[in-house]
Amino acid sequence: MGPVTRGPNGPPSWRLAAPLAAATQGLVASGFADLPYGRALFLEFGWAAGVKGGAWLAALNAVARISDATPAAGEARSAALAFTWTGLAKMGLGEPALDSFARPFREGMLQEDRLRRLGDKRSGKWLETVVDGGPRWSANTPLFDPTQSETATPDAFAVASVDKPEVETMTPVTVHALLLLYTRGADGSDAWAAEVAAALTPAGVAVVHTLDLLLDVEAAGISREHFGFADGLSQPKPYGAPIPIDETALVVIDGQPAAKDPVQGIPLGEIVIGYQNGHGEPAPGPVVPREIGGDPSAIDPRPGAAGLPDHRQAEGFADFGRNGSYLVVRELKQDIAAFWTSVAREAERQRAADPTATHVTPDWIAERIIGRGRDGHLLCPGGYLSADAFGLPDNGYVFRERDPHGVGCPAGSHVRRAYPRDALAPQPTADSRATLLQAANNHRILRRGRKFGPKAADPLTDDGADRGLLFMCLNTDIARQFEFVQQTWLLNASFATLFGETDPLLGPAGPMTIRETPLRRTVSVETYVRMAGGDYFFLPSIPALRYLALL
């Protein structure tokens, strides 16, 4: 898709072609925009010793079939399922398979170095962008020792360094899997979630945390997050790479192979494991030995059997990761009153210091923190970027052409940091645009998040309600994609010639530079978004889910 939401007369969406669509979870190719309500059920496996780990999937399938990516108009509900490393270990997936996952997934989001690069914890202290006392939930992944050939079990851990032992970070709640339910109505979500919980309890699976999800699409085709700004807009557009293996037929638009979008285009392998990524290589994924009962070849579609390109696998192993993806999940709480109160206070301070600054209003500052107007249109010198041919915010722009110096959309705004496009070359040349876009697109993520909690009745009053964004994104290389965006773009204090500034929306309190002609303003921003829980999940393919049911 382009934006997760779109108007009824919006541009056609990209789709996965058959048989790839039937082998891939629907969450990959759809934001389920026609199913606005939902529930996120965070699950913990607590079955007794000797119970088969895959048995609970039969109970789940009876009440919540996991949706594939085959287009199905009129579906009343859909579901998606992802696992943490500790969840797969608890299910009984063997050590050879667990060892074959990407290192960020094996270590988990709360590993010491990963917490530091994500801006969550430093020197043993949680930063202000994390809720008081630290996150409430995670996979509680045990310490992983990269010097050892064997992976630790969920009940044991290794020390990374004898000289400086790594500190293990644990949360009160352990999450082994995430089940996402999407429905047309709120009542349907309540009833379905209750039915699922009742079915899973006898199987030893407990719902340890729940979030209501909402995607309230307006008539204009946009959905707003809790601060009031259009969200889910600038999304990458996958395409099938033509060389060295022809994968062009795997991504389609209106039944035809999807062409590479000049700005937003990324190879399919950036989102789906097993296909060519931005480096022209098949995105690597985990494998499993061919030793389980049943037919493990069912998770390893070969040419002829499934009509998919052949990426050779080691003899004796089946491709467990193919047609799956890594799902990054972070529960982000939004403080609506703090946001609007602080920008109102800052606008008043700016006008008091500069009586000519009559244009500096709370909305003016808030828009520059985001980088867009409330309806999602990019800020440009003199106003906003015009809507596209479908009346939606135009996302085919490049910064060097529209706003090279960040006079309209500030260089440090959230939008510009999250996807800088062609704006980061110190001395751009006429032919550097394609190179800069390619470099930026090698770090893209496909967002699938939704907001949770009630809408604030008064944005200036703290009503104590629990609300925010369940951030979710898909990528095949967590370190190169999600973690790079978080560390090198969002939280980089020297981003785009700036100094001592981080993302004004997601970062800690500090200054933000807003360039004007001929001078610039420095406004103060506070902490508006705080992480309450998170971890890395694996989103298996449909055949891989069948494999897990055999454990």
C-alpha positions as CSV (number, residue, x, y, z in Angstrom):
1,M,0.0,0.0,0.0
2,G,0.9,3.6,0.0
3,P,-0.5,5.2,3.1
4,V,-2.1,2.7,5.5
5,T,-5.3,4.7,4.9
6,R,-6.6,6.1,1.7
7,G,-9.8,7.6,0.3
8,P,-12.3,5.6,-1.7
9,N,-10.9,7.0,-4.9
10,G,-7.3,6.8,-3.9
11,P,-4.4,5.2,-5.8
12,P,-4.4,1.4,-6.3
13,S,-2.5,-0.6,-3.8
14,W,0.4,-3.0,-4.3
15,R,-0.3,-6.6,-3.7
16,L,1.6,-9.8,-3.4
17,A,0.9,-12.1,-6.4
18,A,-0.2,-15.7,-6.0
19,P,1.2,-18.1,-4.7
20,L,3.3,-15.7,-2.6
21,A,0.1,-14.1,-1.2
22,A,-1.2,-17.4,0.0
23,A,2.1,-18.1,1.8
24,T,2.4,-14.7,3.5
25,Q,0.5,-13.3,6.5
26,G,-2.0,-10.6,5.4
27,L,-0.4,-8.0,7.7
28,V,2.5,-7.7,5.3
29,A,0.6,-6.5,2.4
30,S,-2.3,-4.8,4.1
31,G,-3.0,-2.3,6.9
32,F,-6.5,-3.7,7.1
33,A,-7.8,-0.2,6.6
34,D,-11.4,-1.6,6.0
35,L,-11.3,-3.1,9.5
36,P,-10.9,-0.1,11.7
37,Y,-11.2,-1.7,15.2
38,G,-9.0,-4.3,16.8
39,R,-7.2,-5.7,19.8
40,A,-3.6,-6.5,20.5
41,L,-3.4,-9.6,22.7
42,F,0.0,-10.1,24.3
43,L,0.3,-13.8,25.1
44,E,2.4,-15.8,27.6
45,F,2.9,-19.6,27.3
46,G,2.5,-21.3,30.6
47,W,1.8,-24.9,29.8
48,A,3.0,-27.7,32.0
49,A,6.2,-29.7,31.2
50,G,5.6,-32.4,28.6
51,V,2.9,-30.5,26.8
52,K,3.6,-30.1,23.1
53,G,4.4,-26.5,22.3
54,G,2.4,-26.4,19.1
55,A,-0.8,-27.8,20.5
56,W,-2.2,-24.4,21.3
57,L,-2.2,-23.3,17.7
58,A,-5.0,-25.8,17.0
59,A,-7.1,-24.1,19.7
60,L,-6.3,-20.7,18.2
61,N,-7.1,-21.7,14.6
62,A,-10.6,-22.9,15.7
63,V,-11.5,-19.3,16.8
64,A,-9.1,-17.0,15.0
65,R,-7.6,-18.2,11.6
66,I,-4.5,-16.3,10.7
67,S,-5.2,-14.3,7.5
68,D,-3.0,-14.7,4.5
69,A,-2.3,-11.9,2.0
70,T,-4.8,-13.1,-0.6
71,P,-7.2,-10.2,-1.3
72,A,-10.6,-11.0,0.1
73,A,-13.2,-8.3,-0.2
74,G,-15.8,-8.1,2.5
75,E,-14.0,-9.9,5.2
76,A,-15.5,-9.1,8.6
77,R,-12.3,-9.8,10.5
78,S,-8.7,-10.7,10.1
79,A,-5.8,-11.8,12.4
80,A,-2.0,-11.8,12.5
81,L,0.4,-13.7,14.8
82,A,4.0,-13.1,15.7
83,F,6.5,-14.7,18.2
84,T,9.3,-13.5,20.3
85,W,12.5,-15.5,20.6
86,T,11.5,-16.7,24.1
87,G,8.1,-17.7,22.7
88,L,9.7,-19.9,20.0
89,A,12.0,-21.4,22.5
90,K,9.1,-22.1,24.9
91,M,7.2,-23.8,22.0
92,G,10.2,-26.2,21.6
93,L,11.8,-25.0,18.5
94,G,15.3,-26.5,18.6
95,E,18.6,-24.8,19.2
96,P,19.8,-25.1,15.6
97,A,16.7,-23.2,14.5
98,L,16.9,-20.6,17.3
99,D,20.6,-20.0,16.6
100,S,19.8,-19.2,12.9
101,F,17.7,-16.1,13.6
102,A,19.2,-12.6,13.2
103,R,21.2,-11.5,16.2
104,P,18.9,-8.5,17.2
105,F,16.0,-11.0,17.4
106,R,18.0,-13.5,19.4
107,E,19.2,-10.8,21.8
108,G,15.9,-8.9,22.1
109,M,15.1,-5.2,22.3
110,L,16.1,-5.0,26.0
111,Q,19.7,-6.2,25.5
112,E,22.1,-3.6,26.9
113,D,23.7,-2.4,23.7
114,R,20.3,-2.3,21.9
115,L,18.7,-0.2,24.6
116,R,21.5,2.3,24.3
117,R,21.3,2.7,20.5
118,L,17.5,2.9,20.8
119,G,17.7,5.7,23.3
120,D,16.0,3.9,26.1
121,K,18.7,3.2,28.7
122,R,22.2,4.5,29.4
123,S,24.6,3.9,32.3
124,G,22.1,1.6,34.0
125,K,19.3,4.3,34.1
126,W,16.1,4.4,32.1
127,L,15.9,7.7,30.1
128,E,13.0,10.1,30.2
129,T,11.6,8.7,27.0
130,V,10.7,5.5,28.9
131,V,7.8,5.2,31.5
132,D,8.7,5.6,35.1
133,G,10.3,2.4,36.5
134,G,11.1,1.0,33.0
135,P,9.0,-0.8,30.4
136,R,6.2,-3.0,31.6
137,W,6.6,-5.9,29.2
138,S,9.1,-7.5,26.9
139,A,10.1,-11.0,25.7
140,N,12.5,-11.2,28.7
141,T,15.1,-12.7,26.5
142,P,18.0,-14.3,28.4
143,L,21.5,-12.9,27.9
144,F,23.0,-14.1,24.7
145,D,26.7,-14.8,24.4
146,P,27.9,-14.3,20.8
147,T,31.2,-16.1,21.6
148,Q,29.4,-19.4,22.3
149,S,28.1,-21.6,19.5
150,E,25.1,-22.7,21.5
151,T,22.2,-20.5,22.3
152,A,21.0,-20.1,25.9
153,T,17.7,-21.7,26.8
154,P,14.9,-19.5,28.3
155,D,16.0,-20.6,31.8
156,A,19.7,-19.9,31.5
157,F,22.0,-17.2,30.3
158,A,25.6,-16.5,29.4
159,V,27.8,-13.6,30.4
160,A,29.0,-11.5,27.4
161,S,32.2,-10.4,29.0
162,V,34.1,-11.6,32.1
163,D,35.7,-8.2,32.6
164,K,32.5,-6.3,32.4
165,P,29.5,-8.5,32.8
166,E,26.4,-7.5,30.8
167,V,23.5,-6.4,32.9
168,E,20.3,-8.4,32.3
169,T,17.2,-6.3,32.0
170,M,13.9,-7.9,32.8
171,T,10.3,-6.7,32.8
172,P,7.3,-7.6,35.1
173,V,5.4,-9.1,32.2
174,T,6.8,-11.7,29.7
175,V,5.4,-11.8,26.2
176,H,5.8,-14.9,24.1
177,A,3.5,-14.0,21.2
178,L,1.4,-11.1,19.9
179,L,-2.0,-11.8,18.4
180,L,-3.6,-9.0,16.4
181,L,-7.3,-9.0,15.8
182,Y,-9.0,-6.7,13.3
183,T,-12.8,-6.2,13.0
184,R,-15.4,-3.8,11.5
185,G,-16.9,-2.8,14.9
186,A,-15.7,-2.2,18.4
187,D,-18.3,-4.7,19.8
188,G,-17.0,-7.4,17.4
189,S,-13.4,-6.8,18.7
190,D,-14.6,-7.2,22.4
191,A,-16.5,-10.4,21.7
192,W,-13.7,-11.9,19.5
193,A,-11.0,-11.1,22.0
194,A,-13.0,-12.7,24.8
195,E,-13.7,-15.8,22.7
196,V,-10.0,-16.1,21.9
197,A,-8.9,-15.7,25.5
198,A,-11.5,-18.4,26.6
199,A,-10.2,-20.8,24.0
200,L,-6.5,-20.4,24.8
201,T,-6.8,-20.6,28.6
202,P,-7.3,-24.4,28.6
203,A,-4.3,-24.7,26.3
204,G,-2.0,-23.0,28.9
205,V,-1.9,-19.6,27.1
206,A,-2.7,-16.5,29.0
207,V,-3.5,-13.0,27.8
208,V,-1.1,-10.9,29.9
209,H,-1.7,-7.5,28.3
210,T,-4.3,-6.1,26.0
211,L,-4.6,-2.9,23.9
212,D,-7.6,-1.7,22.0
213,L,-6.6,-0.6,18.5
214,L,-8.3,2.0,16.3
215,L,-7.8,3.3,12.7
216,D,-10.6,5.9,12.4
217,V,-10.4,6.9,8.7
218,E,-11.9,10.2,7.9
219,A,-13.8,11.0,4.7
220,A,-10.6,12.6,3.3
221,G,-8.9,9.3,3.6
222,I,-6.6,10.0,6.5
223,S,-6.4,8.8,10.1
224,R,-5.1,11.0,12.9
225,E,-2.9,10.0,15.8
226,H,-3.7,11.4,19.3
227,F,-1.8,14.7,18.8
228,G,-4.2,15.4,16.0
229,F,-2.0,14.9,12.9
230,A,-2.6,12.7,9.9
231,D,-0.5,9.5,10.4
232,G,0.6,6.5,8.4
233,L,1.3,8.5,5.3
234,S,4.8,8.1,3.9
235,Q,5.2,4.4,3.3
236,P,7.7,2.5,1.1
237,K,6.4,0.7,-2.0
238,P,7.9,-2.7,-2.6
239,Y,8.6,-4.1,-6.1
240,G,10.1,-7.2,-7.4
241,A,13.8,-6.8,-8.4
242,P,14.5,-7.9,-11.9
243,I,18.1,-9.1,-11.4
244,P,20.0,-11.4,-10.8
245,I,16.8,-13.3,-10.3
246,D,13.6,-12.1,-11.9
247,E,11.1,-11.4,-9.1
248,T,9.1,-8.7,-11.0
249,A,6.0,-10.8,-11.0
250,L,5.8,-11.2,-7.2
251,V,4.5,-7.6,-6.5
252,V,1.6,-6.4,-8.6
253,I,-0.6,-3.3,-9.0
254,D,-3.9,-3.8,-10.8
255,G,-2.7,-7.3,-11.8
256,Q,0.5,-6.0,-13.5
257,P,4.1,-6.1,-12.1
258,A,4.7,-3.1,-9.9
259,A,7.3,-0.7,-11.3
260,K,9.9,0.8,-9.0
261,D,8.6,4.0,-7.6
262,P,11.2,6.7,-8.2
263,V,11.1,8.0,-4.6
264,Q,9.4,5.3,-2.4
265,G,10.4,2.2,-4.2
266,I,12.2,-0.6,-2.3
267,P,12.9,-4.2,-3.2
268,L,10.5,-6.8,-1.8
269,G,13.4,-8.4,0.2
270,E,13.5,-5.3,2.5
271,I,10.1,-6.4,3.8
272,V,9.8,-10.2,3.1
273,I,12.5,-12.7,4.0
274,G,13.9,-14.8,1.1
275,Y,13.7,-12.2,-1.7
276,Q,16.2,-9.7,-3.1
277,N,16.9,-6.8,-0.7
278,G,18.5,-3.4,-1.3
279,H,21.9,-5.1,-1.7
280,G,20.8,-7.4,-4.4
281,E,20.9,-10.4,-2.1
282,P,18.1,-12.7,-0.8
283,A,17.2,-11.4,2.6
284,P,18.4,-14.1,5.0
285,G,16.2,-15.9,7.5
286,P,16.1,-18.8,9.9
287,V,16.2,-22.4,9.0
288,V,15.0,-25.6,10.7
289,P,16.4,-29.2,10.4
290,R,14.2,-31.6,8.4
291,E,13.6,-33.9,11.4
292,I,10.2,-33.1,12.7
293,G,7.2,-35.3,12.1
294,G,4.9,-34.5,9.2
295,D,6.1,-32.9,6.1
296,P,8.5,-30.0,6.8
297,S,9.0,-29.5,3.1
298,A,5.7,-27.7,3.2
299,I,7.4,-24.7,4.7
300,D,10.0,-24.6,1.9
301,P,8.2,-23.9,-1.4
302,R,10.5,-25.0,-4.3
303,P,10.3,-24.2,-8.0
304,G,7.6,-26.2,-9.7
305,A,5.7,-26.9,-6.4
306,A,4.9,-23.3,-5.7
307,G,6.2,-21.4,-8.7
308,L,8.5,-19.2,-6.6
309,P,12.1,-18.3,-7.4
310,D,14.7,-20.8,-6.0
311,H,17.1,-19.5,-3.3
312,R,19.2,-22.6,-2.4
313,Q,19.0,-23.9,1.1
314,A,21.6,-25.9,3.0
315,E,21.1,-29.6,2.6
316,G,19.1,-31.1,5.4
317,F,17.4,-27.8,6.4
318,A,14.1,-26.3,5.5
319,D,13.6,-22.5,5.0
320,F,11.7,-21.5,8.0
321,G,12.0,-17.7,7.5
322,R,11.0,-17.4,3.8
323,N,7.8,-15.4,3.3
324,G,8.0,-14.1,6.8
325,S,9.4,-10.9,8.3
326,Y,10.6,-9.4,11.6
327,L,8.0,-7.3,13.4
328,V,9.2,-4.5,15.6
329,V,6.7,-3.6,18.3
330,R,6.9,-0.6,20.8
331,E,4.0,0.6,23.0
332,L,4.4,4.3,23.0
333,K,2.3,6.4,25.4
334,Q,1.4,9.9,24.3
335,D,1.0,12.8,26.7
336,I,-1.5,15.0,24.8
337,A,-1.7,17.7,27.5
338,A,2.0,18.0,27.8
339,F,2.4,18.4,24.0
340,W,-0.2,21.1,23.5
341,T,0.5,22.9,26.8
342,S,4.2,23.1,26.1
343,V,3.8,24.4,22.5
344,A,1.3,27.0,23.7
345,R,3.8,28.1,26.4
346,E,6.7,28.2,23.9
347,A,4.6,30.2,21.4
348,E,3.9,32.8,24.1
349,R,7.5,32.9,25.0
350,Q,8.6,33.5,21.4
351,R,6.1,36.3,20.9
352,A,7.2,38.0,24.2
353,A,10.8,37.9,23.0
354,D,9.9,39.0,19.5
355,P,6.8,41.1,19.1
356,T,7.0,40.7,15.3
357,A,6.4,36.9,15.7
358,T,2.7,37.1,15.5
359,H,2.7,34.1,13.2
360,V,4.2,31.9,16.0
361,T,1.2,30.1,17.4
362,P,0.9,26.7,19.1
363,D,-0.2,25.2,15.8
364,W,2.7,26.8,14.0
365,I,5.2,25.2,16.4
366,A,3.4,21.8,16.5
367,E,3.4,21.6,12.7
368,R,7.2,22.2,12.6
369,I,7.8,19.6,15.3
370,I,6.0,17.1,13.0
371,G,7.0,18.6,9.6
372,R,3.5,18.5,8.2
373,G,0.2,20.3,8.6
374,R,-2.5,18.7,10.6
375,D,-4.0,17.1,7.4
376,G,-0.6,15.6,6.5
377,H,0.6,18.0,3.8
378,L,4.3,18.6,3.9
379,L,5.4,22.1,5.1
380,C,7.2,24.0,2.3
381,P,8.6,27.5,2.1
382,G,5.5,29.8,1.9
383,G,2.9,27.1,2.8
384,Y,2.1,23.5,2.2
385,L,2.8,21.0,-0.6
386,S,-0.3,20.6,-2.8
387,A,-2.3,17.4,-2.6
388,D,-1.7,14.6,-5.1
389,A,-4.1,13.7,-7.9
390,F,-6.2,11.7,-5.5
391,G,-6.6,14.5,-3.0
392,L,-4.3,12.9,-0.5
393,P,-1.0,14.3,0.9
394,D,1.7,14.0,-1.8
395,N,4.6,11.8,-0.8
396,G,6.5,11.7,-4.0
397,Y,8.6,14.8,-3.2
398,V,12.3,15.2,-2.6
399,F,13.7,17.8,-0.2
400,R,16.5,19.2,-2.4
401,E,14.0,20.3,-4.9
402,R,11.3,21.5,-2.6
403,D,13.1,22.8,0.5
404,P,16.9,22.3,0.4
405,H,17.6,24.4,3.5
406,G,14.7,23.3,5.6
407,V,13.0,26.7,5.7
408,G,9.6,25.2,5.3
409,C,10.0,21.7,6.8
410,P,12.6,22.1,9.5
411,A,15.8,20.0,9.0
412,G,15.2,18.3,12.4
413,S,11.5,17.8,12.2
414,H,10.1,14.3,12.8
415,V,9.1,13.8,9.1
416,R,12.5,14.8,7.8
417,R,14.4,12.7,10.3
418,A,12.3,9.6,9.8
419,Y,12.9,9.6,6.0
420,P,15.4,12.2,4.9
421,R,15.1,11.2,1.2
422,D,17.8,13.1,-0.7
423,A,18.5,15.8,1.9
424,L,21.7,14.5,3.6
425,A,24.5,15.1,1.1
426,P,26.8,17.9,2.3
427,Q,27.5,19.0,-1.3
428,P,24.8,17.6,-3.5
429,T,25.3,17.5,-7.3
430,A,22.8,17.4,-10.1
431,D,23.1,13.6,-10.5
432,S,23.2,12.7,-6.8
433,R,19.4,12.4,-6.2
434,A,19.2,8.8,-7.2
435,T,22.2,7.8,-5.1
436,L,20.9,9.7,-2.1
437,L,17.4,8.1,-2.4
438,Q,18.9,4.7,-2.8
439,A,21.0,5.2,0.3
440,A,18.0,6.4,2.3
441,N,15.7,3.6,1.0
442,N,18.2,1.0,2.2
443,H,16.9,1.8,5.7
444,R,13.1,1.9,5.2
445,I,10.5,0.2,7.3
446,L,6.9,-0.7,6.5
447,R,4.7,0.6,9.3
448,R,1.6,-1.2,10.5
449,G,0.9,0.5,13.8
450,R,-2.4,1.8,15.2
451,K,-3.3,4.1,18.0
452,F,-4.9,2.9,21.3
453,G,-6.9,4.6,24.0
454,P,-9.8,7.1,23.9
455,K,-9.6,10.4,22.1
456,A,-8.8,13.3,24.4
457,A,-11.8,15.5,25.1
458,D,-9.6,18.5,25.9
459,P,-6.0,18.4,24.6
460,L,-4.9,20.9,27.3
461,T,-6.2,18.8,30.2
462,D,-4.6,15.6,31.4
463,D,-7.4,13.2,32.0
464,G,-5.2,10.4,33.1
465,A,-6.3,8.1,30.3
466,D,-4.0,5.5,28.8
467,R,-3.5,6.4,25.2
468,G,-0.8,6.3,22.5
469,L,0.5,4.4,19.5
470,L,1.3,0.7,19.2
471,F,4.2,1.2,16.9
472,M,4.7,-1.8,14.6
473,C,6.9,-2.1,11.6
474,L,8.1,-4.8,9.3
475,N,11.7,-5.3,8.0
476,T,14.0,-8.1,7.2
477,D,17.2,-6.6,8.8
478,I,16.4,-5.1,12.2
479,A,19.8,-3.5,12.7
480,R,20.1,-2.0,9.2
481,Q,16.5,-0.8,9.0
482,F,14.6,-0.1,12.3
483,E,17.6,0.4,14.6
484,F,19.4,2.5,12.0
485,V,16.4,4.9,11.7
486,Q,16.1,5.2,15.4
487,Q,19.8,5.7,16.2
488,T,21.2,7.4,13.1
489,W,18.3,9.6,12.0
490,L,15.8,10.1,14.9
491,L,18.2,10.4,17.9
492,N,21.3,11.6,16.1
493,A,22.2,14.9,17.9
494,S,24.3,15.9,14.8
495,F,21.7,15.1,12.1
496,A,21.7,17.3,9.0
497,T,24.3,19.8,10.3
498,L,22.3,20.3,13.6
499,F,24.0,20.2,17.0
500,G,22.7,18.9,20.3
501,E,19.2,18.2,18.9
502,T,17.2,15.0,18.6
503,D,13.8,14.2,17.2
504,P,11.5,16.8,18.7
505,L,8.5,14.4,18.8
506,L,10.0,11.1,20.0
507,G,13.2,12.3,21.6
508,P,14.0,13.7,25.1
509,A,13.5,17.3,26.1
510,G,15.8,19.8,24.4
511,P,16.1,22.5,21.8
512,M,14.8,22.5,18.2
513,T,16.0,24.8,15.4
514,I,13.4,26.3,13.1
515,R,14.9,28.2,10.2
516,E,13.3,31.3,8.9
517,T,14.3,34.0,6.6
518,P,16.7,35.6,7.3
519,L,17.2,34.3,10.9
520,R,16.3,31.1,12.8
521,R,14.4,30.4,16.0
522,T,15.3,27.9,18.8
523,V,12.2,26.5,20.5
524,S,12.2,24.2,23.5
525,V,10.5,20.8,23.3
526,E,9.6,18.4,26.1
527,T,9.2,14.7,26.3
528,Y,5.8,13.9,24.7
529,V,6.1,10.1,24.0
530,R,7.3,7.4,26.4
531,M,8.0,3.7,25.7
532,A,6.0,1.4,28.0
533,G,7.0,-1.9,26.5
534,G,8.5,-3.4,23.4
535,D,10.5,-6.2,21.7
536,Y,11.3,-7.9,18.4
537,F,9.0,-10.4,17.0
538,F,9.1,-12.9,14.1
539,L,6.1,-13.0,11.8
540,P,6.1,-16.5,10.3
541,S,4.7,-17.4,6.9
542,I,1.5,-19.4,6.7
543,P,3.4,-22.7,6.0
544,A,5.8,-21.9,8.9
545,L,2.8,-21.6,11.2
546,R,1.8,-25.1,10.1
547,Y,5.3,-26.2,11.0
548,L,5.1,-24.8,14.5
549,A,1.8,-26.6,15.0
550,L,3.8,-29.9,14.6
551,L,6.1,-29.1,17.6
